[in-house]
């Protein structure tokens, strides 16, 4: 059984790196499963944002699982019961709520009649930019609604509630009797 100092040193030095298929995303975590590094390759730029986010989550979870397994192996001589080992077992089995990676669609060559001819094509004039759809316009004052986005408009301070009217003097205050003012 390692000494406490050796165990602490081994746990402190533990670092796990996991890469996604195609190496678009590489995540590094420490003993606790905390993300300590994230690398995105050039191919990550070609991925749609939701697909990239899912890929980051899956890769991060994979690194966390491996970190939990290695940490559990280091702590096994101390026993396999208790809160810490339960948490490590949970982390080792964790799967993020993202759809599984779909294989890249195969692109087939278009039929010969649909292929562009070798003759040069004149460029089309630039069209005026489209107006955003009504559903993407800011709602009455506080939120911008769109494709899963939720943003708060914080360009100005919120309106403060009006101060409640108070009597002018202490005598007026106490003569009015017991009352309860809301603190918040």
C-alpha positions in Angstrom: 0.0 0.0 0.0 1.4 3.4 -1.0 2.1 6.0 1.7 -0.3 8.9 2.1 2.4 11.2 0.6 2.9 8.9 -2.5 -0.9 8.7 -2.9 -1.3 12.5 -2.8 1.5 12.9 -5.3 0.1 10.4 -7.7 -3.4 11.9 -7.5 -2.0 15.4 -8.0 0.0 14.3 -11.0 -2.9 12.5 -12.7 -4.0 14.0 -16.0 -6.1 12.4 -18.6 -6.4 13.4 -22.3 -9.1 12.2 -24.6 -9.6 12.9 -28.3 -12.7 12.7 -30.5 -12.8 10.6 -33.6 -10.9 12.5 -36.2 -9.1 14.4 -33.5 -11.2 17.5 -34.0 -11.5 17.9 -30.2 -9.0 17.0 -27.5 -10.0 17.4 -23.8 -7.7 17.2 -20.8 -9.0 16.7 -17.2 -7.4 16.3 -13.8 -8.1 13.8 -11.0 -11.4 15.5 -10.1 -12.6 15.4 -13.7 -12.2 19.1 -14.0 -11.5 20.3 -17.6 -7.9 21.7 -17.6 -7.3 21.8 -21.4 -9.3 22.0 -24.6 -7.8 21.8 -28.0 -9.8 22.3 -31.3 -8.2 21.3 -34.5 -8.7 23.1 -37.8 -11.4 20.6 -38.8 -13.5 21.8 -35.9 -14.2 25.0 -37.9 -16.0 23.0 -40.5 -18.5 21.5 -38.0 -21.9 23.1 -37.3 -22.0 24.7 -33.8 -24.4 22.2 -32.3 -22.4 19.2 -33.6 -19.2 20.8 -32.3 -20.8 21.3 -28.9 -21.9 17.7 -28.7 -18.5 16.5 -29.8 -16.8 18.6 -27.0 -19.3 17.2 -24.4 -18.7 13.6 -25.5 -14.9 14.0 -25.5 -15.0 15.7 -22.1 -17.2 12.9 -20.7 -14.8 10.3 -22.1 -11.8 12.0 -20.4 -13.8 12.2 -17.1 -14.6 8.5 -17.3 -10.9 7.6 -17.8 -9.9 10.0 -15.0 -12.5 8.4 -12.6 -11.2 4.9 -13.5 -7.6 5.8 -12.9 -8.4 7.6 -9.6 -10.4 4.6 -8.4 -7.5 2.3 -9.2 -5.1 4.6 -7.1 -7.6 4.7 -4.2 -8.5 1.0 -4.3 -6.0 0.0 -1.6 -8.0 2.2 0.8 -11.2 0.3 0.2 -14.0 0.4 -2.3 -16.8 1.7 -0.1 -17.8 5.2 0.8 -18.8 8.4 -0.8 -15.7 9.1 -2.8 -15.8 5.7 -4.5 -19.5 6.0 -5.1 -18.9 9.4 -6.9 -16.0 7.8 -8.9 -18.3 4.9 -10.0 -21.0 7.5 -11.0 -18.4 9.5 -13.0 -17.1 6.3 -14.7 -20.6 5.6 -16.0 -21.7 9.1 -16.9 -23.0 9.8 -20.4 -23.9 13.3 -21.5 -27.4 14.0 -22.9 -26.3 14.6 -26.5 -27.3 12.6 -29.5 -24.8 10.0 -30.6 -22.4 11.0 -33.3 -23.8 10.5 -36.8 -21.5 9.2 -39.5 -20.6 11.7 -42.1 -23.0 11.4 -45.1 -21.4 10.1 -48.2 -21.5 12.5 -51.1 -22.3 10.9 -54.4 -21.3 12.5 -57.7 -24.3 14.2 -59.4 -25.6 12.6 -62.7 -23.9 13.8 -65.8 -26.9 15.9 -66.9 -26.8 17.8 -63.5 -23.0 18.5 -63.5 -22.0 22.1 -64.3 -20.7 22.7 -67.8 -17.1 23.9 -68.4 -18.4 27.2 -69.8 -17.8 30.1 -67.5 -20.8 31.3 -65.6 -21.5 35.0 -65.1 -21.7 35.9 -61.4 -25.1 36.9 -60.1 -25.5 40.4 -58.7 -25.4 40.6 -54.9 -28.8 40.5 -53.3 -29.9 42.8 -50.6 -29.4 41.3 -47.1 -32.5 39.6 -45.8 -34.4 41.0 -42.9 -34.4 38.8 -39.9 -37.6 36.8 -39.4 -40.2 38.1 -37.0 -39.5 35.3 -34.6 -35.9 36.5 -34.3 -36.9 40.0 -33.3 -36.4 41.1 -29.7 -39.5 40.4 -27.6 -41.0 43.3 -25.6 -38.0 44.5 -23.8 -36.2 41.7 -22.1 -35.3 38.7 -24.2 -34.1 37.9 -27.7 -35.7 34.7 -28.9 -34.1 32.6 -31.6 -32.8 29.1 -32.3 -32.3 28.0 -28.7 -30.6 31.3 -27.7 -31.8 33.2 -24.6 -30.2 36.6 -24.1 -31.1 39.3 -21.7 -31.2 42.9 -22.9 -29.0 44.7 -20.3 -28.4 47.9 -22.2 -30.1 50.0 -19.5 -30.7 49.7 -15.8 -34.0 48.1 -14.8 -36.8 50.3 -13.5 -36.8 50.5 -9.7 -40.1 50.2 -7.9 -41.5 53.5 -6.6 -40.7 54.3 -3.0 -43.7 53.8 -0.7 -45.1 57.0 0.7 -43.8 57.7 4.2 -45.2 60.1 6.8 -43.3 63.3 7.2 -42.6 63.0 11.0 -42.1 60.3 13.6 -45.4 61.2 15.3 -47.3 60.7 12.0 -45.5 57.3 11.6 -46.3 56.0 15.0 -49.8 57.3 15.1 -50.6 55.3 12.0 -50.2 52.1 14.0 -48.6 48.7 13.3 -48.0 47.9 9.7 -45.9 45.5 7.7 -43.7 46.8 4.8 -42.4 44.2 2.4 -38.6 44.1 2.7 -38.0 42.7 -0.8 
